[in-house]
């Protein structure tokens, strides 16, 4: 389906609903990371066996995992990729349109991260129109660039009940400013305001699970651990000794999704008020 985000911009997305269970279903948004085919990988529409095997090896079939857990899913293209890439870039089989779209966003005093978070908000607006969806219970999770979108959406949209960024959470100094990254990761002036862990204060006290690989060279684990220590102190200041709302899960490999801890955490906190 497609919904209008702003004049001239439509968000393409799939809505997946469980085959069984009680309606209305809690909702999970699954923004994807870098990769030309965007949402298609998350919903299992693989271009070939190579893409399928690579996706399954990295547990990147996130939307399929989600609906199998009994949740409604909105799996969208993120601005800059697949149906939301520039037509000229799509025709040339480019992986993304991030650089050009970020430059254009800068000219309007915007950022690509901000535009992507804005799109998540419009998808949540749409979810409120669907009787099958319990829009009072919304989680968001995605890997890499999808982790970025998950993190900032959780910080800026309080309708997110549970936030699970994968392969993103770190420090700006230890990752974005120290390791080569796509231009879409940059937010002018952010370092004047604070570090990545300061943004966690905008999510608190809502539950957040950071998922990172110990061998992730893009978001080095030592800086992730440093950032997480600050995040825990923020949650302790708000919740006292109750720290189960803020967790770090360390996967044994590199830059990929690790589903093992994700779904138990999501289920525990999405249904906390019903237990």
N, C-alpha and C positions, 0 to 999 in steps of 0.2 A: 504494500500500500504506500501511499504518498500523502504527506500533509505539508501545508505551507508553513515555513518557519518565519519568513519575512518576504517582502515583495521580491519576486524573481528567484527565490530559493525554496526548493521542496526537499523534504527529507524522505528518502526511500527506506522502507523497513519491512520486516516480517513480524507478524504477530503469531506466536506459537502458543497453543493451549493444550494442557494435558488431556489425554484420552479418558481419564477417570479422575475421581476425587470430588471433593465438595466445592461447589462454586459459592461465592466468588474466590478466585485464586489470588494469592499474593503475587506481586509483579517483580520481575528482575529485569533490569536494563543491562544489555551486554555490549558496550562499545568496544570495537576491535582496535587493534594496533596497526603498525605499519605492515603493509602487504597490499598489493594492487587490488585484490579481489574482495577486500573488505568483509562485509557481512556474510558473504557466500560461504566462507570457510567456517564461520561460527555456526552456521545452520547445516553444514554438511553437504553443500552443493559444490562438490570438488570438481575442478577442471580435468583432473586426471589422477591416476594412481599415485604418482609422485607427490602431488599436493595432499592427497588423502593420508598417505603414510607419514608425511612430515607433520601434518596437523595432529594426527592421533598420537604421534610420538611426543609432541609437546602439549598434549591435552588441550588443544585449542578449539575443540568443538564445543565451546562454552555454552552456546544457546541450546544445543542438544542435551548437554548435561543438565541444564537448568530445567527444561521441560520434563525430563525424566525424573527429576526430584519433586515434581508436582506443582511447579510454579508456572504462571503465565510469563511469557518472554517477549520483550520487544528487542529485536536484533536489527540495528540500523547501520547504514553507511555513515561514517564520520566524514565531516567536510574534508575534502582533499583526496578522497579515495573512491574508486569504482564509479558508481553512478553520481557521486558528489565530487568527482574530479573535473577539471576543465576539459571541454570537448577536444581541444587540440592535443592535450596530454594523453587523453584516453585513446585517441586515434593513433598516437605514436607508441602505445603500449608502455607508457611511463608508469612507474610504481605509484607515484602520487603527484599531486599539485601543491604540496605543502609550501614550497618556497614562494611560488608566485602568489598564492592566496594569503600567505603571511605578509608579504610586501604590500599587497592591496589593503589588508586589514590595518597595517600600521598607518597608512595614509589617511584612514578615517579615525585614528585614535583607538583602534580596536586591536585584538589579538586573535589568532586562530584558536587558541585554547578557550578564550572567552566565547567565541562564536560556537564552538563545539558544546560547551556547557549550556549555552542558550538553547541549542537544539534539543538537548536532553530535557530541558524544562518544557519545551513545546510537546515533546512526546509524552511527558507526564500529564500535561493538560489533556492530551488525547485519551490517555488511560482512564481518566475520570469519566469519560463518556461511555465506557464499555461496562455493561452490567456483569460481565464475566470476571472482572478484575476488582480486587480489593485494593483500591488506591491508597488506603491508609497504611499499607504494608508494602513498602518498596525497597528493594535492594539494588545495588549497582555493582557490577564487577566486570573487569576486562583486563587484558594483558598488555604490557608495554605502553604504547600510546593509548590503549584502552584503559590502562591503569591510571594514566595521567588524567583522562577525562573523568574516570570514576572518582579520583581523589578530589579534583576541583569541583565536581558536581556535588559531592557529599559536603564539601565546605560551604557551597554557595546556595544550595537548595535544601531547605530544611524538611522538605517532603520525603527526602531519602531517609529511610529508617535504618538501613545497614549498609556500610560502605566497605568494599573489599577491593582495593587497588592491588594489582599483581605486576611485578617487575617494573616498578616505578619508584616507590618510596625510598628516599635516601636523603642526602643534603644537596642543596644546590651547588655548594662549593665542591663537594666530593664527586659530583656527577655532571650536572648540566654545564658547569664552568670548568670542568677538568677532563672531560671525555668528549670526543666529537659526537654531536647530536644533530638531528634534523632541526631546521630553523623553527619548526612549529613548537618547539619546547620553550621558546624564550618569551619572557614577559618583561618589557622595559620597566626598569625602576624597582623590580621586586626586591632586590637586595637592600634597598634603602628602607624597606618596611620590615624585613625579617627573613628567617630561614624557612625551609620547608616544614620543619616541625612546629613553627609558630602557626602555620595554617591549620594544623591539627586542632588547635583551639576552637576553630570555627565548626568542626565536626562534633567535638565533645559536647555533651556526654553520650551522644549516640554511638552505637557499637561500630568499631572499625577493626578490620583485620588486614594487616599488611603481609603480602606474600612475596617473598624474594628468594632467588637461588643463591646459594653460597658461592657459586662459581660464575656469577653474573658480572662480566667485566664492564658492562655499561653503567650499572648501578652497584658499585662495589659494596660488598656486604659489611665491611668495617664501618663505612659511613652510614649505611642503613641502620646498623646497631646503635651508632652514636645518636642518630636522629630519633630512633625509637625510644631511647632512654629519656630524651626530652619529652616525647609524646606521653610516656607513662607518667611523668611528673605532672603534666597538665591534667591528665585524668585523675590522678591521685588528689590533686588540689580541688577537683570538683566532686569526686565520688568517694574520697577518703580511701579506705582500705579496699574498696571494691574495684578491682582492676580487671575483671573479666571482660569488660567492654572494649579493651584495647589490647590487641595481641599482635605478635610478629610470628609468622610461620616461615621457617627456613627450609626450602627445598634443597635436595642434595646435588642438583645440577646447575645449569646456567640460566640463560635468559628465556624463560618459558613459563607456562601456567602450571600450577600445582594444585590440583583439585582436592587432594586428600583432606585438608583441613577446612576448605571453603564451605562445603555444604553442611557439615555439622554446625559450624559457626553461624551460618545464615539461618538454618532452621531453629537453632536455639534462641536467637534473638528476634527473629520475625514472629515467633510464636510465644515469646516470653510472657506477654500480657494475657495469654489465654491459658497458661499453665497453672 
